[in-house]
Amino acid sequence: MGDLGQMLPIVLLFAVMYFFLIRPSMQKQKKEKKYIAEIKAGSKVVTKSGMHGKILSLNDDGTCIIETGAGKVKFETSALSMEMSQKLSENTLIKK
C-alpha cells in the first residue's frame, strides 16, 4: 500500500501532462492536416510568415502556387496557417 501512495503523484503528474499538453497539440495537428487536405484552388489563405494571397494551384509534391500582391509565389502547403486563414475568411464574410 505504501508503494502505491508514493507512485500516485507521479501517475497524476503524467495524467495532467497528457491532458493539458500532449492531447491538445495532437488535436490541433489533426485539425491542421484536415484543413490542408480540404484547401482548394481559389481559397484565400495566409502563410505562417504573414503573406496573404489566393491559391492558384495545388501540386502533388506538397507545394502550392499563391497569387499575392507581389506576384505568384510557390509555398509548401505546410507553411499555410489554419488559424490566420480562418480569421481572414471570417473577416471577409463579416464585411460583405
C-alpha positions in Angstrom: 0.0 0.0 0.0 2.9 2.4 0.7 4.4 1.9 -2.8 1.1 2.9 -4.3 0.9 6.1 -2.3 4.4 7.0 -3.5 3.6 6.3 -7.1 0.3 8.2 -7.2 1.8 11.7 -7.5 3.9 10.6 -10.4 1.0 8.9 -12.2 -1.1 12.0 -11.6 1.6 14.2 -13.0 1.8 12.2 -16.2 -2.0 12.2 -16.5 -2.1 16.0 -16.1 0.7 16.5 -18.7 -1.1 14.2 -21.1 -4.5 16.0 -20.8 -3.1 19.6 -20.7 -0.1 19.4 -23.0 0.1 16.4 -25.3 -3.6 15.7 -26.2 -4.4 19.3 -27.2 -1.4 19.6 -29.5 -2.3 16.2 -31.1 -5.9 17.5 -31.8 -4.5 20.8 -33.3 -2.2 18.8 -35.6 -5.2 16.7 -36.7 -7.3 19.9 -37.5 -4.4 21.4 -39.4 -4.0 18.2 -41.5 -7.7 18.2 -42.3 -7.6 21.9 -43.2 -4.7 21.4 -45.6 -6.4 18.4 -47.2 -9.6 20.4 -47.7 -8.0 23.5 -49.3 -8.8 24.0 -53.0 -7.8 26.5 -55.7 -9.3 29.9 -55.2 -9.2 29.8 -51.4 -7.8 32.9 -49.7 -5.0 32.0 -47.3 -2.4 33.4 -45.0 1.0 31.8 -44.6 2.7 31.4 -41.2 5.0 34.2 -42.2 2.0 36.5 -42.7 1.8 36.7 -46.5 -1.8 36.9 -47.8 -2.9 35.5 -51.1 -5.2 33.3 -53.1 -4.3 29.8 -54.1 -3.9 29.3 -57.8 -3.0 25.6 -57.8 -2.1 22.7 -55.5 0.6 20.4 -56.6 1.0 16.7 -55.7 4.5 17.3 -54.2 3.1 19.2 -51.3 3.5 22.7 -52.7 1.1 25.3 -53.9 1.2 28.4 -56.0 -0.2 31.5 -54.3 -1.0 34.8 -56.0 -0.1 37.7 -53.9 0.2 41.5 -54.5 3.8 40.9 -55.5 3.1 38.2 -58.0 3.0 34.4 -57.9 4.9 32.6 -55.2 5.5 28.9 -54.6 5.0 27.7 -51.0 4.9 24.4 -49.1 1.3 23.6 -48.0 2.7 23.1 -44.5 3.5 26.9 -44.5 -0.2 27.8 -44.6 -1.7 29.0 -41.3 -5.0 27.4 -40.5 -5.8 29.9 -37.7 -4.9 33.1 -39.6 -6.6 31.9 -42.8 -9.8 31.1 -41.0 -9.8 34.6 -39.3 -9.3 36.1 -42.8 -12.2 34.3 -44.2 -14.4 35.2 -41.2 -13.5 38.9 -41.6 -14.2 38.8 -45.3 -17.7 37.3 -44.6 -18.5 40.0 -41.9 -17.5 42.9 -44.2 -19.8 41.7 -47.1 
